[in-house]
Amino acid sequence: MKTTLLIMAAGIGSRFGGGIKQLEPVGLHGEIIMDYSIHDAIEAGFNKVVFIIRRDIEEAFRERIGDRIEKTCARLGVETAYAFQSMDDLPACAPRIPERKKPWGTGQAVLAAKELIHEPFVVINADDYYGKEAFRAIHAFLEQQHADNELCMAGFVLKNTLSENGGVTRGICRMADGMLTDVVETKNIVKTPTGAAVDGEAVNADSLVSMNMWGLSPAFIDLLKTGFEEFFRSHSLEELQKAEYLLPIYIDSLLKKGAVSVKVLPTQDKWFGVTYHEDKAAVVESFRKLIEAGVYHEELFADL
């Protein structure tokens, strides 16, 4: 069965090197976080990788990441492809917003791959480390028979996603019988000696949160296209200067309409990300410990 790993990497800057957090080396041999996600997805059974990038970074992306990963995937019998997110790739109903410079968001990013997605897929951020358990759980869900509107997401334990170096924004999940009912975006969650807090008020550090890792059906692309049209119809020209079409917000709106169901797949794995510059040292140390513990080989793809 074909299953796809869809990586949202269009947010990578046009100049590789200093300041581009998605490309900060974190492994023993210069591996970046994306390398580990690709490894874990292939190990879990995903056999197609689609990168969502921008045209202006294509050459540099292929040089730094794509060519190397394509060779590895070819050796492992995994298909690779590229989708290109463009500011101008909009539905016919969208008005012209010549002043806008900001990208349209993760919902539009996924739509950039609409011609390439014909199978169940998992979508992730390029600069987040999710761990092996989440990929295995989502792949197992996608392999089962489900209705087109039955989706899933990885639910991470809040305390496993916090930074030592400042507050973070997380989507705290509300659930009933393991099914998602609501995602509450909560800003400035800080780590405390007893767990977590927001503005001095304690938050349940064992809550499950969304880290934008969704298991979706190919039919979801059609819902996403319709939602993008609704997005333009429901915002004024002034609002469209800055408004974003975000995947979790759209899925939340579908939940509230009863149009989809989302099964939450809990994972105990620790999320890593470079939210703050100071986070990098901790991420590098975490990967070193994972290698020492045998979770990964020093030569990352040697075990596949």
C-alpha positions as CSV (number, residue, x, y, z in Angstrom):
1,M,0.0,0.0,0.0
2,K,1.3,3.4,-0.9
3,T,1.5,5.9,1.9
4,T,3.1,9.4,1.7
5,L,5.2,11.5,4.0
6,L,4.4,15.2,3.1
7,I,7.0,17.6,4.5
8,M,6.1,21.3,4.7
9,A,9.5,22.9,4.0
10,A,8.5,26.1,2.1
11,G,9.2,28.2,5.1
12,I,12.9,27.6,4.8
13,G,14.7,30.8,3.9
14,S,16.2,31.6,0.6
15,R,19.8,31.7,2.0
16,F,21.0,28.5,3.6
17,G,23.3,28.7,6.6
18,G,23.2,30.8,9.7
19,G,19.8,31.7,11.0
20,I,17.9,29.1,9.1
21,K,16.7,26.8,11.9
22,Q,15.4,24.0,9.7
23,L,18.9,23.5,8.4
24,E,20.9,23.6,11.7
25,P,23.0,20.4,11.9
26,V,21.9,18.4,14.9
27,G,23.4,14.9,14.2
28,L,26.9,13.6,14.6
29,H,27.6,13.9,10.9
30,G,25.7,17.1,10.2
31,E,22.2,15.6,9.9
32,I,19.3,18.0,10.2
33,I,16.0,17.2,12.0
34,M,14.3,16.5,8.6
35,D,16.7,13.6,8.0
36,Y,15.5,11.9,11.2
37,S,11.8,12.4,10.3
38,I,12.4,10.8,6.9
39,H,14.3,7.9,8.4
40,D,11.5,7.3,11.0
41,A,8.7,7.5,8.3
42,I,10.5,5.0,6.0
43,E,11.1,2.7,9.0
44,A,7.4,2.9,9.9
45,G,6.4,1.9,6.3
46,F,5.9,5.1,4.4
47,N,7.1,4.6,0.8
48,K,6.8,8.0,-0.8
49,V,8.2,11.4,0.3
50,V,6.9,14.7,-1.0
51,F,8.7,18.0,-0.2
52,I,6.7,21.2,-0.3
53,I,9.2,24.0,-1.1
54,R,9.3,27.3,-3.0
55,R,10.6,27.7,-6.5
56,D,13.2,30.2,-5.4
57,I,14.9,27.7,-3.1
58,E,14.7,24.7,-5.3
59,E,18.3,24.6,-6.5
60,A,19.7,25.2,-3.0
61,F,17.3,22.8,-1.4
62,R,18.2,20.0,-3.8
63,E,21.9,20.7,-3.3
64,R,21.7,20.7,0.5
65,I,19.0,18.1,1.1
66,G,17.1,16.8,-1.9
67,D,19.8,15.1,-4.0
68,R,21.2,13.3,-0.9
69,I,17.8,12.1,0.3
70,E,16.7,11.2,-3.3
71,K,19.7,8.8,-3.5
72,T,18.9,7.3,-0.1
73,C,15.2,6.9,-1.0
74,A,16.0,5.3,-4.4
75,R,18.2,2.8,-2.7
76,L,15.3,1.9,-0.3
77,G,12.6,1.8,-3.1
78,V,11.0,5.0,-1.8
79,E,9.5,7.5,-4.3
80,T,10.4,11.2,-4.0
81,A,8.6,14.2,-5.4
82,Y,8.5,18.0,-5.1
83,A,5.5,20.3,-4.8
84,F,5.9,24.1,-5.0
85,Q,4.0,26.6,-2.8
86,S,3.4,29.9,-4.5
87,M,1.8,33.1,-3.2
88,D,-0.1,33.3,-6.5
89,D,-1.6,29.8,-6.5
90,L,-5.1,30.8,-5.4
91,P,-8.7,29.8,-6.2
92,A,-10.5,31.8,-8.9
93,C,-12.7,33.5,-6.3
94,A,-9.6,35.0,-4.5
95,P,-9.2,38.8,-4.9
96,R,-5.9,40.3,-5.8
97,I,-3.9,41.4,-2.7
98,P,-0.8,43.0,-4.3
99,E,0.4,44.4,-1.0
100,R,0.5,41.0,0.8
101,K,4.0,39.6,1.3
102,K,3.2,36.9,3.9
103,P,2.6,33.3,2.8
104,W,-0.9,31.9,3.0
105,G,-0.2,29.3,5.6
106,T,-0.1,25.5,6.1
107,G,-3.5,24.8,4.5
108,Q,-2.3,26.3,1.2
109,A,1.1,24.5,1.6
110,V,-0.7,21.1,1.6
111,L,-2.8,22.2,-1.4
112,A,0.4,22.7,-3.3
113,A,0.8,18.9,-3.4
114,K,-2.7,18.3,-4.6
115,E,-1.6,16.8,-8.0
116,L,0.8,14.4,-6.2
117,I,-1.3,13.0,-3.4
118,H,-3.4,10.0,-4.4
119,E,-2.9,7.9,-1.2
120,P,-3.2,8.3,2.6
121,F,-0.6,10.6,3.9
122,V,1.0,12.1,7.0
123,V,1.9,15.8,7.0
124,I,4.6,17.3,9.2
125,N,6.7,20.4,9.7
126,A,10.2,20.3,8.4
127,D,11.8,21.6,11.5
128,D,10.1,19.4,14.2
129,Y,11.4,16.1,15.5
130,Y,8.4,13.8,16.3
131,G,10.0,10.4,17.2
132,K,9.4,6.9,15.9
133,E,6.3,6.1,17.9
134,A,4.1,8.7,16.2
135,F,5.1,7.6,12.7
136,R,4.3,4.0,13.5
137,A,1.0,4.8,15.0
138,I,-0.2,7.1,12.2
139,H,1.1,4.6,9.5
140,A,-0.9,1.8,11.2
141,F,-4.0,4.0,11.2
142,L,-3.6,4.9,7.5
143,E,-3.2,1.2,6.5
144,Q,-6.6,0.4,7.9
145,Q,-9.9,0.8,6.1
146,H,-11.4,4.1,7.0
147,A,-14.1,6.4,5.6
148,D,-12.6,9.4,3.7
149,N,-13.5,11.8,6.5
150,E,-11.9,9.7,9.3
151,L,-8.6,11.3,10.1
152,C,-6.0,11.1,12.8
153,M,-3.3,13.1,14.6
154,A,-0.4,12.4,16.9
155,G,-1.0,13.6,20.4
156,F,2.1,14.6,22.3
157,V,2.3,15.0,26.1
158,L,2.6,18.7,26.8
159,K,5.6,18.3,29.2
160,N,7.5,16.5,26.4
161,T,7.2,19.5,24.1
162,L,8.3,22.4,26.3
163,S,11.4,24.5,25.9
164,E,13.9,25.2,28.7
165,N,14.5,28.7,27.2
166,G,11.1,30.4,27.0
167,G,7.4,30.1,26.4
168,V,5.8,28.2,23.5
169,T,2.5,28.0,21.8
170,R,0.7,24.7,21.8
171,G,-2.7,23.4,20.6
172,I,-4.1,21.7,23.7
173,C,-6.4,18.9,22.7
174,R,-9.9,18.2,24.2
175,M,-11.1,14.7,23.6
176,A,-14.0,12.3,24.2
177,D,-13.3,8.6,24.0
178,G,-10.0,9.1,22.2
179,M,-11.6,11.4,19.5
180,L,-10.6,15.0,19.1
181,T,-13.4,17.5,19.9
182,D,-11.4,20.7,20.1
183,V,-7.9,22.2,19.8
184,V,-7.3,25.2,22.1
185,E,-4.4,27.3,20.9
186,T,-2.6,28.3,24.1
187,K,0.3,30.8,24.0
188,N,3.3,31.4,26.2
189,I,3.3,28.0,28.0
190,V,6.4,27.9,30.2
191,K,8.1,25.0,31.9
192,T,8.0,25.1,35.7
193,P,9.5,22.9,38.5
194,T,6.1,21.3,38.9
195,G,5.0,21.1,35.3
196,A,3.8,23.9,33.1
197,A,2.0,27.3,33.5
198,V,0.5,30.2,31.5
199,D,0.8,33.6,33.0
200,G,1.5,32.1,36.4
201,E,-1.6,29.7,36.2
202,A,-0.8,26.0,36.3
203,V,-1.6,24.0,33.2
204,N,-1.9,20.2,33.1
205,A,1.5,19.1,31.9
206,D,0.1,15.7,31.0
207,S,-2.4,17.1,28.5
208,L,-2.0,16.0,24.9
209,V,-1.1,18.7,22.4
210,S,-1.1,18.9,18.6
211,M,2.3,19.4,17.0
212,N,0.8,19.7,13.4
213,M,1.3,16.0,12.6
214,W,-1.9,14.8,10.9
215,G,-2.8,11.5,9.2
216,L,-5.1,12.4,6.3
217,S,-6.9,10.8,3.4
218,P,-6.4,11.8,-0.3
219,A,-10.1,12.9,-0.3
220,F,-9.2,15.5,2.4
221,I,-7.5,17.5,-0.4
222,D,-10.9,18.2,-1.9
223,L,-12.2,19.5,1.5
224,L,-9.1,21.6,1.8
225,K,-9.7,23.1,-1.7
226,T,-13.3,24.0,-0.7
227,G,-12.1,25.4,2.6
228,F,-9.6,27.7,0.8
229,E,-12.4,29.2,-1.3
230,E,-14.5,29.7,1.9
231,F,-11.5,31.3,3.5
232,F,-11.4,34.1,0.9
233,R,-15.2,34.6,0.9
234,S,-15.3,34.9,4.7
235,H,-12.5,37.5,5.1
236,S,-12.5,41.2,4.1
237,L,-9.8,42.7,1.9
238,E,-8.3,44.3,5.0
239,E,-8.2,41.0,6.9
240,L,-6.6,39.3,3.9
241,Q,-3.6,41.4,4.2
242,K,-2.5,39.1,7.1
243,A,-4.9,36.3,7.5
244,E,-3.6,32.7,7.1
245,Y,-5.2,29.5,6.0
246,L,-4.0,27.2,8.7
247,L,-4.4,23.4,8.6
248,P,-5.3,22.9,12.3
249,I,-7.8,25.8,12.4
250,Y,-9.5,24.4,9.3
251,I,-9.6,20.9,10.7
252,D,-11.1,22.3,13.9
253,S,-13.8,24.0,11.9
254,L,-14.6,20.8,10.1
255,L,-14.8,19.0,13.5
256,K,-17.3,21.6,14.8
257,K,-19.5,21.0,11.7
258,G,-19.3,17.2,12.2
259,A,-17.7,16.9,8.7
260,V,-14.7,14.9,9.9
261,S,-13.6,12.8,12.8
262,V,-10.1,12.8,14.2
263,K,-8.7,10.0,16.3
264,V,-5.9,11.1,18.7
265,L,-3.0,8.7,18.7
266,P,-1.0,9.4,21.9
267,T,2.8,9.2,21.9
268,Q,5.2,9.3,24.8
269,D,8.1,10.4,22.5
270,K,9.8,13.7,23.3
271,W,9.3,16.4,20.7
272,F,12.4,18.4,19.7
273,G,12.6,21.7,17.9
274,V,14.7,24.8,17.7
275,T,12.2,27.4,18.9
276,Y,15.0,29.5,20.4
277,H,18.6,29.7,19.4
278,E,19.5,28.4,22.8
279,D,17.5,25.2,22.1
280,K,20.0,23.9,19.6
281,A,22.6,22.6,22.2
282,A,19.9,20.6,24.0
283,V,18.6,19.2,20.7
284,V,22.1,18.2,19.6
285,E,22.7,16.5,23.0
286,S,19.3,14.7,22.8
287,F,20.2,13.2,19.4
288,R,23.6,12.2,20.8
289,K,21.9,10.3,23.6
290,L,19.5,8.6,21.2
291,I,22.4,7.4,19.2
292,E,24.2,6.2,22.3
293,A,21.1,4.3,23.4
294,G,20.9,2.6,20.0
295,V,17.7,4.3,18.8
296,Y,19.6,5.5,15.8
297,H,22.8,4.3,14.1
298,E,25.7,6.8,13.9
299,E,25.2,6.4,10.1
300,L,21.6,7.3,10.2
301,F,20.1,5.3,7.3
302,A,22.5,2.3,7.8
303,D,19.8,0.2,9.4
304,L,17.2,0.5,6.7
